[in-house]
């Protein structure tokens, strides 16, 4: 095996921001993102299903408020 000196290979990252759900753990306040909706906090392992439900209900309320005649 031979090692050549030179520039290191570039590491490319791909993010699909539209699929990320940003979460702040209510137990330990760690901020993280998941693809999808349900996950355990990577720091304290608390499951976030109730928090995700509350975020979705808030989003639905805001969307309903944007409908004509909703106010």
mmCIF file as Biopython writes it, N, C-alpha, C and O atoms, coordinates in Angstrom:
data_model
#
loop_
_atom_site.group_PDB
_atom_site.id
_atom_site.type_symbol
_atom_site.label_atom_id
_atom_site.label_alt_id
_atom_site.label_comp_id
_atom_site.label_asym_id
_atom_site.label_entity_id
_atom_site.label_seq_id
_atom_site.pdbx_PDB_ins_code
_atom_site.Cartn_x
_atom_site.Cartn_y
_atom_site.Cartn_z
_atom_site.occupancy
_atom_site.B_iso_or_equiv
_atom_site.auth_seq_id
_atom_site.auth_asym_id
_atom_site.pdbx_PDB_model_num
ATOM 1   N N  . UNK A ? 1  ? 0.844   -1.177 0.000  1.0 0.0 1  A 1 
ATOM 2   C CA . UNK A ? 1  ? 0.000   0.000  0.000  1.0 0.0 1  A 1 
ATOM 3   C C  . UNK A ? 1  ? 0.887   1.236  0.000  1.0 0.0 1  A 1 
ATOM 4   O O  . UNK A ? 1  ? 1.848   1.336  0.762  1.0 0.0 1  A 1 
ATOM 5   N N  . UNK A ? 2  ? 0.541   2.173  -0.872 1.0 0.0 2  A 1 
ATOM 6   C CA . UNK A ? 2  ? 1.300   3.410  -0.950 1.0 0.0 2  A 1 
ATOM 7   C C  . UNK A ? 2  ? 0.379   4.587  -0.647 1.0 0.0 2  A 1 
ATOM 8   O O  . UNK A ? 2  ? -0.767  4.629  -1.095 1.0 0.0 2  A 1 
ATOM 9   N N  . UNK A ? 3  ? 0.890   5.521  0.107  1.0 0.0 3  A 1 
ATOM 10  C CA . UNK A ? 3  ? 0.135   6.720  0.466  1.0 0.0 3  A 1 
ATOM 11  C C  . UNK A ? 3  ? 0.728   7.885  -0.299 1.0 0.0 3  A 1 
ATOM 12  O O  . UNK A ? 3  ? 1.936   8.117  -0.256 1.0 0.0 3  A 1 
ATOM 13  N N  . UNK A ? 4  ? -0.109  8.604  -0.985 1.0 0.0 4  A 1 
ATOM 14  C CA . UNK A ? 4  ? 0.345   9.772  -1.742 1.0 0.0 4  A 1 
ATOM 15  C C  . UNK A ? 4  ? 0.042   11.046 -0.964 1.0 0.0 4  A 1 
ATOM 16  O O  . UNK A ? 4  ? -1.028  11.198 -0.375 1.0 0.0 4  A 1 
ATOM 17  N N  . UNK A ? 5  ? 0.970   11.919 -0.978 1.0 0.0 5  A 1 
ATOM 18  C CA . UNK A ? 5  ? 0.756   13.221 -0.337 1.0 0.0 5  A 1 
ATOM 19  C C  . UNK A ? 5  ? -0.086  14.077 -1.282 1.0 0.0 5  A 1 
ATOM 20  O O  . UNK A ? 5  ? 0.043   13.967 -2.501 1.0 0.0 5  A 1 
ATOM 21  N N  . UNK A ? 6  ? -0.915  14.900 -0.742 1.0 0.0 6  A 1 
ATOM 22  C CA . UNK A ? 6  ? -1.726  15.772 -1.571 1.0 0.0 6  A 1 
ATOM 23  C C  . UNK A ? 6  ? -2.911  16.303 -0.789 1.0 0.0 6  A 1 
ATOM 24  O O  . UNK A ? 6  ? -2.999  16.160 0.431  1.0 0.0 6  A 1 
ATOM 25  N N  . UNK A ? 7  ? -3.808  16.913 -1.522 1.0 0.0 7  A 1 
ATOM 26  C CA . UNK A ? 7  ? -4.992  17.503 -0.891 1.0 0.0 7  A 1 
ATOM 27  C C  . UNK A ? 7  ? -5.927  16.390 -0.414 1.0 0.0 7  A 1 
ATOM 28  O O  . UNK A ? 7  ? -6.101  15.390 -1.111 1.0 0.0 7  A 1 
ATOM 29  N N  . UNK A ? 8  ? -6.526  16.553 0.762  1.0 0.0 8  A 1 
ATOM 30  C CA . UNK A ? 8  ? -7.467  15.540 1.243  1.0 0.0 8  A 1 
ATOM 31  C C  . UNK A ? 8  ? -8.734  15.525 0.382  1.0 0.0 8  A 1 
ATOM 32  O O  . UNK A ? 8  ? -9.091  16.536 -0.222 1.0 0.0 8  A 1 
ATOM 33  N N  . UNK A ? 9  ? -9.394  14.402 0.332  1.0 0.0 9  A 1 
ATOM 34  C CA . UNK A ? 9  ? -10.646 14.300 -0.411 1.0 0.0 9  A 1 
ATOM 35  C C  . UNK A ? 9  ? -11.725 15.137 0.252  1.0 0.0 9  A 1 
ATOM 36  O O  . UNK A ? 9  ? -11.816 15.186 1.479  1.0 0.0 9  A 1 
ATOM 37  N N  . UNK A ? 10 ? -12.533 15.789 -0.551 1.0 0.0 10 A 1 
ATOM 38  C CA . UNK A ? 10 ? -13.621 16.594 -0.015 1.0 0.0 10 A 1 
ATOM 39  C C  . UNK A ? 10 ? -14.743 15.686 0.465  1.0 0.0 10 A 1 
ATOM 40  O O  . UNK A ? 10 ? -15.113 14.726 -0.211 1.0 0.0 10 A 1 
ATOM 41  N N  . UNK A ? 11 ? -15.275 15.997 1.627  1.0 0.0 11 A 1 
ATOM 42  C CA . UNK A ? 11 ? -16.429 15.281 2.146  1.0 0.0 11 A 1 
ATOM 43  C C  . UNK A ? 11 ? -17.644 16.136 1.838  1.0 0.0 11 A 1 
ATOM 44  O O  . UNK A ? 11 ? -17.725 17.288 2.265  1.0 0.0 11 A 1 
ATOM 45  N N  . UNK A ? 12 ? -18.578 15.577 1.106  1.0 0.0 12 A 1 
ATOM 46  C CA . UNK A ? 12 ? -19.769 16.340 0.730  1.0 0.0 12 A 1 
ATOM 47  C C  . UNK A ? 12 ? -20.921 15.970 1.651  1.0 0.0 12 A 1 
ATOM 48  O O  . UNK A ? 12 ? -21.129 14.801 1.974  1.0 0.0 12 A 1 
ATOM 49  N N  . UNK A ? 13 ? -21.650 16.967 2.058  1.0 0.0 13 A 1 
ATOM 50  C CA . UNK A ? 13 ? -22.806 16.766 2.922  1.0 0.0 13 A 1 
ATOM 51  C C  . UNK A ? 13 ? -24.060 17.138 2.154  1.0 0.0 13 A 1 
ATOM 52  O O  . UNK A ? 13 ? -24.065 18.087 1.369  1.0 0.0 13 A 1 
ATOM 53  N N  . UNK A ? 14 ? -25.099 16.399 2.382  1.0 0.0 14 A 1 
ATOM 54  C CA . UNK A ? 14 ? -26.383 16.680 1.742  1.0 0.0 14 A 1 
ATOM 55  C C  . UNK A ? 14 ? -27.421 16.829 2.830  1.0 0.0 14 A 1 
ATOM 56  O O  . UNK A ? 14 ? -27.550 15.972 3.705  1.0 0.0 14 A 1 
ATOM 57  N N  . UNK A ? 15 ? -28.156 17.917 2.771  1.0 0.0 15 A 1 
ATOM 58  C CA . UNK A ? 15 ? -29.216 18.153 3.751  1.0 0.0 15 A 1 
ATOM 59  C C  . UNK A ? 15 ? -30.502 18.437 3.022  1.0 0.0 15 A 1 
ATOM 60  O O  . UNK A ? 15 ? -30.526 19.216 2.069  1.0 0.0 15 A 1 
ATOM 61  N N  . UNK A ? 16 ? -31.546 17.824 3.452  1.0 0.0 16 A 1 
ATOM 62  C CA . UNK A ? 16 ? -32.875 18.082 2.910  1.0 0.0 16 A 1 
ATOM 63  C C  . UNK A ? 16 ? -33.631 18.834 3.998  1.0 0.0 16 A 1 
ATOM 64  O O  . UNK A ? 16 ? -34.358 18.242 4.797  1.0 0.0 16 A 1 
ATOM 65  N N  . UNK A ? 17 ? -33.442 20.154 4.010  1.0 0.0 17 A 1 
ATOM 66  C CA . UNK A ? 17 ? -33.987 20.969 5.100  1.0 0.0 17 A 1 
ATOM 67  C C  . UNK A ? 17 ? -35.512 20.874 5.214  1.0 0.0 17 A 1 
ATOM 68  O O  . UNK A ? 17 ? -36.062 20.997 6.308  1.0 0.0 17 A 1 
ATOM 69  N N  . UNK A ? 18 ? -36.189 20.656 4.087  1.0 0.0 18 A 1 
ATOM 70  C CA . UNK A ? 18 ? -37.654 20.581 4.133  1.0 0.0 18 A 1 
ATOM 71  C C  . UNK A ? 18 ? -38.137 19.349 4.886  1.0 0.0 18 A 1 
ATOM 72  O O  . UNK A ? 18 ? -39.261 19.335 5.386  1.0 0.0 18 A 1 
ATOM 73  N N  . UNK A ? 19 ? -37.313 18.324 4.974  1.0 0.0 19 A 1 
ATOM 74  C CA . UNK A ? 19 ? -37.708 17.097 5.661  1.0 0.0 19 A 1 
ATOM 75  C C  . UNK A ? 19 ? -37.307 17.078 7.126  1.0 0.0 19 A 1 
ATOM 76  O O  . UNK A ? 19 ? -37.707 16.183 7.870  1.0 0.0 19 A 1 
ATOM 77  N N  . UNK A ? 20 ? -36.521 18.057 7.541  1.0 0.0 20 A 1 
ATOM 78  C CA . UNK A ? 20 ? -36.048 18.090 8.918  1.0 0.0 20 A 1 
ATOM 79  C C  . UNK A ? 20 ? -37.116 18.641 9.853  1.0 0.0 20 A 1 
ATOM 80  O O  . UNK A ? 20 ? -37.820 19.597 9.525  1.0 0.0 20 A 1 
ATOM 81  N N  . UNK A ? 21 ? -37.222 18.029 11.005 1.0 0.0 21 A 1 
ATOM 82  C CA . UNK A ? 21 ? -38.051 18.559 12.080 1.0 0.0 21 A 1 
ATOM 83  C C  . UNK A ? 21 ? -37.095 19.011 13.171 1.0 0.0 21 A 1 
ATOM 84  O O  . UNK A ? 21 ? -36.384 18.196 13.758 1.0 0.0 21 A 1 
ATOM 85  N N  . UNK A ? 22 ? -37.080 20.313 13.443 1.0 0.0 22 A 1 
ATOM 86  C CA . UNK A ? 22 ? -36.194 20.842 14.470 1.0 0.0 22 A 1 
ATOM 87  C C  . UNK A ? 22 ? -36.891 20.731 15.829 1.0 0.0 22 A 1 
ATOM 88  O O  . UNK A ? 22 ? -38.052 21.114 15.977 1.0 0.0 22 A 1 
ATOM 89  N N  . UNK A ? 23 ? -36.181 20.214 16.792 1.0 0.0 23 A 1 
ATOM 90  C CA . UNK A ? 23 ? -36.761 19.920 18.104 1.0 0.0 23 A 1 
ATOM 91  C C  . UNK A ? 23 ? -35.833 20.436 19.198 1.0 0.0 23 A 1 
ATOM 92  O O  . UNK A ? 23 ? -34.611 20.334 19.085 1.0 0.0 23 A 1 
ATOM 93  N N  . UNK A ? 24 ? -36.411 20.983 20.244 1.0 0.0 24 A 1 
ATOM 94  C CA . UNK A ? 24 ? -35.689 21.274 21.469 1.0 0.0 24 A 1 
ATOM 95  C C  . UNK A ? 24 ? -36.275 20.373 22.529 1.0 0.0 24 A 1 
ATOM 96  O O  . UNK A ? 24 ? -37.464 20.467 22.836 1.0 0.0 24 A 1 
ATOM 97  N N  . UNK A ? 25 ? -35.464 19.506 23.092 1.0 0.0 25 A 1 
ATOM 98  C CA . UNK A ? 25 ? -35.933 18.541 24.080 1.0 0.0 25 A 1 
ATOM 99  C C  . UNK A ? 25 ? -36.488 19.276 25.300 1.0 0.0 25 A 1 
ATOM 100 O O  . UNK A ? 25 ? -35.821 20.145 25.861 1.0 0.0 25 A 1 
ATOM 101 N N  . UNK A ? 26 ? -37.705 18.927 25.708 1.0 0.0 26 A 1 
ATOM 102 C CA . UNK A ? 26 ? -38.313 19.575 26.864 1.0 0.0 26 A 1 
ATOM 103 C C  . UNK A ? 26 ? -37.688 19.090 28.169 1.0 0.0 26 A 1 
ATOM 104 O O  . UNK A ? 26 ? -37.854 19.721 29.213 1.0 0.0 26 A 1 
ATOM 105 N N  . UNK A ? 27 ? -36.972 17.974 28.109 1.0 0.0 27 A 1 
ATOM 106 C CA . UNK A ? 27 ? -36.356 17.420 29.317 1.0 0.0 27 A 1 
ATOM 107 C C  . UNK A ? 27 ? -34.979 18.028 29.586 1.0 0.0 27 A 1 
ATOM 108 O O  . UNK A ? 27 ? -34.693 18.430 30.714 1.0 0.0 27 A 1 
ATOM 109 N N  . UNK A ? 28 ? -34.121 18.101 28.557 1.0 0.0 28 A 1 
ATOM 110 C CA . UNK A ? 28 ? -32.739 18.562 28.775 1.0 0.0 28 A 1 
ATOM 111 C C  . UNK A ? 28 ? -32.372 19.787 27.943 1.0 0.0 28 A 1 
ATOM 112 O O  . UNK A ? 28 ? -31.243 20.267 28.047 1.0 0.0 28 A 1 
ATOM 113 N N  . UNK A ? 29 ? -33.277 20.309 27.129 1.0 0.0 29 A 1 
ATOM 114 C CA . UNK A ? 29 ? -33.141 21.501 26.272 1.0 0.0 29 A 1 
ATOM 115 C C  . UNK A ? 29 ? -32.123 21.348 25.132 1.0 0.0 29 A 1 
ATOM 116 O O  . UNK A ? 29 ? -31.705 22.350 24.551 1.0 0.0 29 A 1 
ATOM 117 N N  . UNK A ? 30 ? -31.723 20.128 24.808 1.0 0.0 30 A 1 
ATOM 118 C CA . UNK A ? 30 ? -30.849 19.919 23.655 1.0 0.0 30 A 1 
ATOM 119 C C  . UNK A ? 30 ? -31.613 20.236 22.386 1.0 0.0 30 A 1 
ATOM 120 O O  . UNK A ? 30 ? -32.764 19.827 22.239 1.0 0.0 30 A 1 
ATOM 121 N N  . UNK A ? 31 ? -30.987 20.963 21.463 1.0 0.0 31 A 1 
ATOM 122 C CA . UNK A ? 31 ? -31.607 21.270 20.177 1.0 0.0 31 A 1 
ATOM 123 C C  . UNK A ? 31 ? -31.023 20.330 19.132 1.0 0.0 31 A 1 
ATOM 124 O O  . UNK A ? 31 ? -29.806 20.214 18.994 1.0 0.0 31 A 1 
ATOM 125 N N  . UNK A ? 32 ? -31.928 19.647 18.380 1.0 0.0 32 A 1 
ATOM 126 C CA . UNK A ? 32 ? -31.479 18.717 17.357 1.0 0.0 32 A 1 
ATOM 127 C C  . UNK A ? 32 ? -32.526 18.642 16.260 1.0 0.0 32 A 1 
ATOM 128 O O  . UNK A ? 32 ? -33.629 19.166 16.413 1.0 0.0 32 A 1 
ATOM 129 N N  . UNK A ? 33 ? -32.186 17.994 15.155 1.0 0.0 33 A 1 
ATOM 130 C CA . UNK A ? 33 ? -33.107 17.847 14.035 1.0 0.0 33 A 1 
ATOM 131 C C  . UNK A ? 33 ? -33.207 16.372 13.678 1.0 0.0 33 A 1 
ATOM 132 O O  . UNK A ? 33 ? -32.229 15.630 13.774 1.0 0.0 33 A 1 
ATOM 133 N N  . UNK A ? 34 ? -34.400 15.953 13.264 1.0 0.0 34 A 1 
ATOM 134 C CA . UNK A ? 34 ? -34.618 14.580 12.823 1.0 0.0 34 A 1 
ATOM 135 C C  . UNK A ? 34 ? -35.291 14.622 11.464 1.0 0.0 34 A 1 
ATOM 136 O O  . UNK A ? 34 ? -35.953 15.598 11.115 1.0 0.0 34 A 1 
ATOM 137 N N  . UNK A ? 35 ? -35.117 13.562 10.710 1.0 0.0 35 A 1 
ATOM 138 C CA . UNK A ? 35 ? -35.863 13.388 9.468  1.0 0.0 35 A 1 
ATOM 139 C C  . UNK A ? 35 ? -37.109 12.612 9.823  1.0 0.0 35 A 1 
ATOM 140 O O  . UNK A ? 35 ? -37.028 11.493 10.331 1.0 0.0 35 A 1 
ATOM 141 N N  . UNK A ? 36 ? -38.258 13.199 9.558  1.0 0.0 36 A 1 
ATOM 142 C CA . UNK A ? 36 ? -39.505 12.586 9.983  1.0 0.0 36 A 1 
ATOM 143 C C  . UNK A ? 36 ? -40.035 13.341 11.180 1.0 0.0 36 A 1 
ATOM 144 O O  . UNK A ? 36 ? -39.847 14.553 11.281 1.0 0.0 36 A 1 
ATOM 145 N N  . UNK A ? 37 ? -40.691 12.647 12.084 1.0 0.0 37 A 1 
ATOM 146 C CA . UNK A ? 37 ? -41.268 13.344 13.219 1.0 0.0 37 A 1 
ATOM 147 C C  . UNK A ? 37 ? -40.919 12.756 14.571 1.0 0.0 37 A 1 
ATOM 148 O O  . UNK A ? 37 ? -40.729 13.509 15.526 1.0 0.0 37 A 1 
ATOM 149 N N  . UNK A ? 38 ? -40.829 11.457 14.688 1.0 0.0 38 A 1 
ATOM 150 C CA . UNK A ? 38 ? -40.618 10.869 16.012 1.0 0.0 38 A 1 
ATOM 151 C C  . UNK A ? 38 ? -39.167 10.464 16.203 1.0 0.0 38 A 1 
ATOM 152 O O  . UNK A ? 38 ? -38.535 9.920  15.297 1.0 0.0 38 A 1 
ATOM 153 N N  . UNK A ? 39 ? -38.654 10.732 17.379 1.0 0.0 39 A 1 
ATOM 154 C CA . UNK A ? 39 ? -37.287 10.339 17.702 1.0 0.0 39 A 1 
ATOM 155 C C  . UNK A ? 39 ? -37.084 10.443 19.206 1.0 0.0 39 A 1 
ATOM 156 O O  . UNK A ? 39 ? -37.880 11.047 19.925 1.0 0.0 39 A 1 
ATOM 157 N N  . UNK A ? 40 ? -36.019 9.850  19.647 1.0 0.0 40 A 1 
ATOM 158 C CA . UNK A ? 40 ? -35.588 10.010 21.032 1.0 0.0 40 A 1 
ATOM 159 C C  . UNK A ? 40 ? -34.522 11.092 21.058 1.0 0.0 40 A 1 
ATOM 160 O O  . UNK A ? 40 ? -33.757 11.244 20.106 1.0 0.0 40 A 1 
ATOM 161 N N  . UNK A ? 41 ? -34.477 11.833 22.137 1.0 0.0 41 A 1 
ATOM 162 C CA . UNK A ? 41 ? -33.436 12.837 22.307 1.0 0.0 41 A 1 
ATOM 163 C C  . UNK A ? 41 ? -32.090 12.121 22.327 1.0 0.0 41 A 1 
ATOM 164 O O  . UNK A ? 41 ? -31.924 11.159 23.078 1.0 0.0 41 A 1 
ATOM 165 N N  . UNK A ? 42 ? -31.125 12.564 21.523 1.0 0.0 42 A 1 
ATOM 166 C CA . UNK A ? 42 ? -29.833 11.891 21.524 1.0 0.0 42 A 1 
ATOM 167 C C  . UNK A ? 42 ? -29.044 12.087 22.811 1.0 0.0 42 A 1 
ATOM 168 O O  . UNK A ? 42 ? -28.065 11.379 23.051 1.0 0.0 42 A 1 
ATOM 169 N N  . UNK A ? 43 ? -29.457 13.038 23.640 1.0 0.0 43 A 1 
ATOM 170 C CA . UNK A ? 43 ? -28.726 13.304 24.881 1.0 0.0 43 A 1 
ATOM 171 C C  . UNK A ? 43 ? -29.332 12.559 26.072 1.0 0.0 43 A 1 
ATOM 172 O O  . UNK A ? 43 ? -28.616 11.871 26.800 1.0 0.0 43 A 1 
ATOM 173 N N  . UNK A ? 44 ? -30.649 12.692 26.276 1.0 0.0 44 A 1 
ATOM 174 C CA . UNK A ? 44 ? -31.262 12.097 27.474 1.0 0.0 44 A 1 
ATOM 175 C C  . UNK A ? 44 ? -32.221 10.952 27.159 1.0 0.0 44 A 1 
ATOM 176 O O  . UNK A ? 44 ? -32.761 10.343 28.083 1.0 0.0 44 A 1 
ATOM 177 N N  . UNK A ? 45 ? -32.447 10.642 25.887 1.0 0.0 45 A 1 
ATOM 178 C CA . UNK A ? 45 ? -33.251 9.501  25.422 1.0 0.0 45 A 1 
ATOM 179 C C  . UNK A ? 45 ? -34.754 9.623  25.697 1.0 0.0 45 A 1 
ATOM 180 O O  . UNK A ? 45 ? -35.467 8.621  25.644 1.0 0.0 45 A 1 
ATOM 181 N N  . UNK A ? 46 ? -35.243 10.825 25.989 1.0 0.0 46 A 1 
ATOM 182 C CA . UNK A ? 46 ? -36.678 11.028 26.174 1.0 0.0 46 A 1 
ATOM 183 C C  . UNK A ? 46 ? -37.349 11.028 24.802 1.0 0.0 46 A 1 
ATOM 184 O O  . UNK A ? 46 ? -36.851 11.660 23.871 1.0 0.0 46 A 1 
ATOM 185 N N  . UNK A ? 47 ? -38.475 10.324 24.670 1.0 0.0 47 A 1 
ATOM 186 C CA . UNK A ? 47 ? -39.203 10.267 23.399 1.0 0.0 47 A 1 
ATOM 187 C C  . UNK A ? 47 ? -40.003 11.557 23.231 1.0 0.0 47 A 1 
ATOM 188 O O  . UNK A ? 47 ? -40.521 12.090 24.213 1.0 0.0 47 A 1 
ATOM 189 N N  . UNK A ? 48 ? -40.111 12.065 22.008 1.0 0.0 48 A 1 
ATOM 190 C CA . UNK A ? 48 ? -40.704 13.384 21.773 1.0 0.0 48 A 1 
ATOM 191 C C  . UNK A ? 48 ? -42.083 13.336 21.131 1.0 0.0 48 A 1 
ATOM 192 O O  . UNK A ? 48 ? -42.483 14.322 20.512 1.0 0.0 48 A 1 
ATOM 193 N N  . UNK A ? 49 ? -42.822 12.257 21.243 1.0 0.0 49 A 1 
ATOM 194 C CA . UNK A ? 49 ? -44.105 12.150 20.539 1.0 0.0 49 A 1 
ATOM 195 C C  . UNK A ? 49 ? -45.117 13.202 21.005 1.0 0.0 49 A 1 
ATOM 196 O O  . UNK A ? 49 ? -45.821 13.771 20.171 1.0 0.0 49 A 1 
ATOM 197 N N  . UNK A ? 50 ? -45.209 13.473 22.297 1.0 0.0 50 A 1 
ATOM 198 C CA . UNK A ? 50 ? -46.149 14.490 22.782 1.0 0.0 50 A 1 
ATOM 199 C C  . UNK A ? 50 ? -45.730 15.876 22.300 1.0 0.0 50 A 1 
ATOM 200 O O  . UNK A ? 50 ? -46.580 16.675 21.908 1.0 0.0 50 A 1 
ATOM 201 N N  . UNK A ? 51 ? -44.455 16.162 22.324 1.0 0.0 51 A 1 
ATOM 202 C CA . UNK A ? 51 ? -43.943 17.453 21.856 1.0 0.0 51 A 1 
ATOM 203 C C  . UNK A ? 51 ? -44.231 17.631 20.367 1.0 0.0 51 A 1 
ATOM 204 O O  . UNK A ? 51 ? -44.606 18.723 19.941 1.0 0.0 51 A 1 
ATOM 205 N N  . UNK A ? 52 ? -44.064 16.592 19.582 1.0 0.0 52 A 1 
ATOM 206 C CA . UNK A ? 52 ? -44.335 16.661 18.143 1.0 0.0 52 A 1 
ATOM 207 C C  . UNK A ? 52 ? -45.816 16.881 17.887 1.0 0.0 52 A 1 
ATOM 208 O O  . UNK A ? 52 ? -46.178 17.647 16.994 1.0 0.0 52 A 1 
ATOM 209 N N  . UNK A ? 53 ? -46.679 16.226 18.649 1.0 0.0 53 A 1 
ATOM 210 C CA . UNK A ? 53 ? -48.123 16.436 18.521 1.0 0.0 53 A 1 
ATOM 211 C C  . UNK A ? 53 ? -48.480 17.889 18.802 1.0 0.0 53 A 1 
ATOM 212 O O  . UNK A ? 53 ? -49.264 18.485 18.062 1.0 0.0 53 A 1 
ATOM 213 N N  . UNK A ? 54 ? -47.922 18.463 19.851 1.0 0.0 54 A 1 
ATOM 214 C CA . UNK A ? 54 ? -48.215 19.861 20.193 1.0 0.0 54 A 1 
ATOM 215 C C  . UNK A ? 54 ? -47.727 20.808 19.096 1.0 0.0 54 A 1 
ATOM 216 O O  . UNK A ? 54 ? -48.412 21.778 18.771 1.0 0.0 54 A 1 
ATOM 217 N N  . UNK A ? 55 ? -46.543 20.536 18.518 1.0 0.0 55 A 1 
ATOM 218 C CA . UNK A ? 55 ? -46.037 21.378 17.429 1.0 0.0 55 A 1 
ATOM 219 C C  . UNK A ? 55 ? -46.954 21.293 16.214 1.0 0.0 55 A 1 
ATOM 220 O O  . UNK A ? 55 ? -47.211 22.307 15.565 1.0 0.0 55 A 1 
ATOM 221 N N  . UNK A ? 56 ? -47.453 20.093 15.895 1.0 0.0 56 A 1 
ATOM 222 C CA . UNK A ? 56 ? -48.346 19.927 14.754 1.0 0.0 56 A 1 
ATOM 223 C C  . UNK A ? 56 ? -49.691 20.605 14.982 1.0 0.0 56 A 1 
ATOM 224 O O  . UNK A ? 56 ? -50.261 21.176 14.052 1.0 0.0 56 A 1 
ATOM 225 N N  . UNK A ? 57 ? -50.203 20.549 16.208 1.0 0.0 57 A 1 
ATOM 226 C CA . UNK A ? 57 ? -51.457 21.240 16.515 1.0 0.0 57 A 1 
ATOM 227 C C  . UNK A ? 57 ? -51.295 22.753 16.392 1.0 0.0 57 A 1 
ATOM 228 O O  . UNK A ? 57 ? -52.185 23.434 15.883 1.0 0.0 57 A 1 
ATOM 229 N N  . UNK A ? 58 ? -50.171 23.276 16.852 1.0 0.0 58 A 1 
ATOM 230 C CA . UNK A ? 58 ? -49.903 24.715 16.714 1.0 0.0 58 A 1 
ATOM 231 C C  . UNK A ? 58 ? -49.829 25.115 15.242 1.0 0.0 58 A 1 
ATOM 232 O O  . UNK A ? 58 ? -50.378 26.146 14.851 1.0 0.0 58 A 1 
ATOM 233 N N  . UNK A ? 59 ? -49.158 24.311 14.432 1.0 0.0 59 A 1 
ATOM 234 C CA . UNK A ? 59 ? -49.064 24.584 13.000 1.0 0.0 59 A 1 
ATOM 235 C C  . UNK A ? 59 ? -50.443 24.558 12.350 1.0 0.0 59 A 1 
ATOM 236 O O  . UNK A ? 59 ? -50.755 25.416 11.524 1.0 0.0 59 A 1 
ATOM 237 N N  . UNK A ? 60 ? -51.261 23.593 12.711 1.0 0.0 60 A 1 
ATOM 238 C CA . UNK A ? 60 ? -52.615 23.492 12.150 1.0 0.0 60 A 1 
ATOM 239 C C  . UNK A ? 60 ? -53.452 24.704 12.539 1.0 0.0 60 A 1 
ATOM 240 O O  . UNK A ? 60 ? -54.202 25.230 11.717 1.0 0.0 60 A 1 
ATOM 241 N N  . UNK A ? 61 ? -53.329 25.150 13.788 1.0 0.0 61 A 1 
ATOM 242 C CA . UNK A ? 61 ? -54.074 26.342 14.223 1.0 0.0 61 A 1 
ATOM 243 C C  . UNK A ? 61 ? -53.660 27.576 13.417 1.0 0.0 61 A 1 
ATOM 244 O O  . UNK A ? 61 ? -54.504 28.375 13.012 1.0 0.0 61 A 1 
ATOM 245 N N  . UNK A ? 62 ? -52.349 27.722 13.188 1.0 0.0 62 A 1 
ATOM 246 C CA . UNK A ? 62 ? -51.868 28.866 12.407 1.0 0.0 62 A 1 
ATOM 247 C C  . UNK A ? 62 ? -52.360 28.792 10.961 1.0 0.0 62 A 1 
ATOM 248 O O  . UNK A ? 62 ? -52.705 29.819 10.375 1.0 0.0 62 A 1 
ATOM 249 N N  . UNK A ? 63 ? -52.396 27.598 10.385 1.0 0.0 63 A 1 
ATOM 250 C CA . UNK A ? 63 ? -52.891 27.447 9.016  1.0 0.0 63 A 1 
ATOM 251 C C  . UNK A ? 63 ? -54.383 27.762 8.940  1.0 0.0 63 A 1 
ATOM 252 O O  . UNK A ? 63 ? -54.837 28.383 7.980  1.0 0.0 63 A 1 
ATOM 253 N N  . UNK A ? 64 ? -55.143 27.339 9.942  1.0 0.0 64 A 1 
ATOM 254 C CA . UNK A ? 64 ? -56.573 27.639 9.955  1.0 0.0 64 A 1 
ATOM 255 C C  . UNK A ? 64 ? -56.825 29.131 10.112 1.0 0.0 64 A 1 
ATOM 256 O O  . UNK A ? 64 ? -57.786 29.657 9.549  1.0 0.0 64 A 1 
ATOM 257 N N  . UNK A ? 65 ? -55.982 29.816 10.862 1.0 0.0 65 A 1 
ATOM 258 C CA . UNK A ? 65 ? -56.112 31.261 11.038 1.0 0.0 65 A 1 
ATOM 259 C C  . UNK A ? 65 ? -55.882 32.018 9.728  1.0 0.0 65 A 1 
ATOM 260 O O  . UNK A ? 65 ? -56.370 33.137 9.570  1.0 0.0 65 A 1 
ATOM 261 N N  . UNK A ? 66 ? -55.145 31.421 8.788  1.0 0.0 66 A 1 
ATOM 262 C CA . UNK A ? 66 ? -54.890 32.070 7.498  1.0 0.0 66 A 1 
ATOM 263 C C  . UNK A ? 66 ? -56.039 31.937 6.521  1.0 0.0 66 A 1 
ATOM 264 O O  . UNK A ? 66 ? -56.058 32.628 5.502  1.0 0.0 66 A 1 
ATOM 265 N N  . UNK A ? 67 ? -56.995 31.071 6.800  1.0 0.0 67 A 1 
ATOM 266 C CA . UNK A ? 67 ? -58.135 30.886 5.899  1.0 0.0 67 A 1 
ATOM 267 C C  . UNK A ? 67 ? -59.002 32.133 5.879  1.0 0.0 67 A 1 
ATOM 268 O O  . UNK A ? 67 ? -59.177 32.782 6.910  1.0 0.0 67 A 1 
ATOM 269 N N  . UNK A ? 68 ? -59.551 32.480 4.707  1.0 0.0 68 A 1 
ATOM 270 C CA . UNK A ? 68 ? -60.458 33.633 4.634  1.0 0.0 68 A 1 
ATOM 271 C C  . UNK A ? 68 ? -61.675 33.417 5.538  1.0 0.0 68 A 1 
ATOM 272 O O  . UNK A ? 68 ? -62.261 32.335 5.564  1.0 0.0 68 A 1 
ATOM 273 N N  . UNK A ? 69 ? -62.033 34.442 6.260  1.0 0.0 69 A 1 
ATOM 274 C CA . UNK A ? 69 ? -63.205 34.385 7.149  1.0 0.0 69 A 1 
ATOM 275 C C  . UNK A ? 69 ? -62.970 33.677 8.451  1.0 0.0 69 A 1 
ATOM 276 O O  . UNK A ? 69 ? -63.927 33.385 9.168  1.0 0.0 69 A 1 
ATOM 277 N N  . UNK A ? 70 ? -61.728 33.390 8.787  1.0 0.0 70 A 1 
ATOM 278 C CA . UNK A ? 70 ? -61.451 32.665 10.029 1.0 0.0 70 A 1 
ATOM 279 C C  . UNK A ? 70 ? -61.395 33.592 11.236 1.0 0.0 70 A 1 
ATOM 280 O O  . UNK A ? 70 ? -61.363 33.123 12.374 1.0 0.0 70 A 1 
ATOM 281 N N  . UNK A ? 71 ? -61.382 34.884 11.008 1.0 0.0 71 A 1 
ATOM 282 C CA . UNK A ? 71 ? -61.297 35.812 12.140 1.0 0.0 71 A 1 
ATOM 283 C C  . UNK A ? 71 ? -62.515 36.670 12.239 1.0 0.0 71 A 1 
ATOM 284 O O  . UNK A ? 71 ? -62.608 37.508 13.136 1.0 0.0 71 A 1 
#
